[in-house]
Amino acid sequence: MENAKLFVIDYQLHGDHKSFIVRAETMDNADAWHWASCDAGIGRIGRYGHEKVKKVSRPLAERYGISDVKWRQSG
């Protein structure tokens, strides 16, 4: 993770605002929805950097009450 950056992810969980910071090399909307689901306890984070984990999609995350996911680079 030599090129890792910090990203702030904001989302709503059952109407409550949540926010957290994650370190990653890249970020896009699909990654942000997956990370929000991990923060909410729905998604799974791989144990090792090379372990492939199926990402939680936006429709699945919305079924669990996640909405309004936004992300930006910190700083």
C-alpha positions in Angstrom: 0.0 0.0 0.0 2.7 2.4 -0.9 0.3 4.6 -2.8 -2.5 4.5 -0.3 -4.6 7.5 0.4 -7.2 8.3 3.0 -10.8 8.5 2.0 -13.8 9.8 4.1 -17.0 7.8 3.5 -20.3 9.3 4.7 -23.6 7.3 4.6 -27.0 6.8 6.2 -27.9 3.7 8.2 -31.6 3.5 8.9 -31.7 7.3 8.8 -28.7 7.8 11.1 -25.6 9.6 9.7 -22.4 7.6 9.9 -18.9 8.6 8.8 -15.5 6.9 8.8 -12.0 7.0 7.2 -10.5 4.2 5.2 -7.0 3.9 3.7 -7.0 2.5 0.1 -5.0 3.0 -3.1 -8.1 3.8 -5.1 -11.8 4.5 -4.4 -14.9 4.5 -6.6 -18.7 4.4 -5.9 -18.8 0.5 -5.8 -15.9 0.4 -3.3 -17.5 3.1 -1.2 -20.8 1.2 -1.0 -18.9 -2.0 0.0 -16.9 -0.2 2.7 -20.0 1.4 4.0 -21.6 -2.0 4.3 -18.5 -3.3 6.1 -18.7 -0.4 8.6 -22.4 -1.2 9.1 -21.6 -4.9 9.9 -23.0 -6.3 6.7 -20.0 -6.7 4.4 -16.9 -8.7 5.0 -13.3 -7.6 5.0 -10.7 -10.1 3.9 -8.2 -11.4 6.4 -5.2 -10.9 4.2 -4.5 -8.3 1.5 -4.6 -11.0 -1.2 -7.8 -12.7 -0.1 -10.6 -12.0 -2.6 -13.9 -11.1 -1.0 -17.2 -10.6 -2.9 -18.1 -6.9 -2.7 -21.5 -5.9 -1.3 -23.5 -4.3 -4.1 -25.5 -1.1 -3.8 -28.9 -2.9 -4.2 -28.0 -5.4 -1.4 -26.7 -2.6 0.9 -29.9 -0.7 0.4 -31.9 -3.7 1.5 -30.1 -3.6 4.8 -30.9 0.1 5.3 -27.8 1.8 3.9 -28.4 4.9 1.8 -26.8 8.2 0.6 -23.2 6.9 0.4 -20.7 9.6 -0.5 -17.0 9.6 -0.5 -14.1 12.1 -0.9 -10.4 12.1 -0.5 -9.3 13.3 2.9 -7.2 16.5 3.1 
